[in-house]
């Protein structure tokens, strides 16, 4: 099941219940700000997640995945690869 646009596993997110977040695939605006550039880009291209994109992994996703404060050391990139492989979706 696709949980996010960027590969973040919402089911493991500590903010999910605390912020009553349904995950970016089910919300229009994220709780953490006005918009998420990764979500916007992915949805603008009509993709379910970043792993479907011909530019994957792009500089924007890489920046999020390796951010010093909120990154996950590339785990979200690997998750998008797994979703693309699992669902046969990569362009």
N, C-alpha and C positions, 0 to 999 in steps of 0.2 A: 504494500500500500504506500502510495506517495504521500509523505507527511509534510513536505515543504518544497518550495521552489529551488532552494539553494543546497538541499541535501541534509540540512539540520534535522535531527530526529526529534520531533516535537514531543514524542512519547517519553523522552528522557530529559526534557527541558524542565528546570526547576521553577520557571515562571509560568508554566502552563496552567496549573491550578490556581496559583497565587494571583494571577492577573486575569483569570477566566478566559484564557486565550484558546481559540479553536484551531490555531495554526494558520499560516499565511494562505493556504489553499482555500480556506473557508471564511476569511475576513477581507474586508475592503481596505482597512487602514490598520497598521500594526500598533500595538499598545505602546511601543517605545518611541514613536515619533510620527511625523506627518506622513511619511512614506518610506518604503524600502526600495532602493535602487535595483537590487537583484530581483525582487518580486516584480517590479514594474517592467524591467527588461524582459524577463521570462514570459510574463503574460502578454506583453506587447508583441512578442514573436509567436504567440499562441502555443507555447510549450507548457507541459505539465511540470517540468523541472529542468534545471540547467543541463543535465546530461543529454538532453535531446538536441541541443544546439550545435551547429557546425563549428562554432567558435569555442566550444568547451575544451578545457577550462579557460575562460577569458580572464583578463587582468582584474576585472571587477570582482569576480568570484574568488580569485586567488587572494585579492586584498582582504576580503571578508574571512576567508578560511585561515589566513595566517596573521590576522590582526593580533597584536601583542596582548590586548586586554580581553577581547571577546572571541578570538579565533579558536579553532579546534585542531590546529596543526594539520590541516588538510583532510580531516575525517569526512567533512561534508562533500568534498570533491570525490572521495572514494565511494561515498553513499550514492551520489548521482551516477557514477559509473555502474554501480551494482544495480540500480533501478533501470538504467538503460539496457543493461544486459538481461536482467530478469524479465523485463517487459518488451524486449526487442524494439526499443524506441529510438536508438541513436541514429541521427541523420548520417 
